[in-house]
Amino acid sequence: MDLFNTISCAVAATYEAVANRNRQAAVNNRLKAVVRSELAAINRAYIALGKHFITTFGARPPETRRFCAMPSTRRKRES
């Protein structure tokens, strides 16, 4: 009886270990899927923001022209 009890405990422990490993793998896969979908949502929002900026302000709005010209004026001042 002692041998049967030892074997059954070993089988049960192995089953629990495999079940825990599978549970952890499922949690990791769900987490990866959520991260992937959030990354896709962030990318879509960023693209939509860029499209909105271009359609609203055009290629170079007057407010940003001075910021775009800053590096070239800085180079002129340095030389």
Secondary structure, DSSP 4 states (H G I P E B T S, - for coil): -HHHHHHHHHHHHHHHHHHHHHHHHHHHHHHHHHHHHHHHHHHHHHHHHHHHHHHHH-SS-HHHHHHHHHHHHHHHHH-
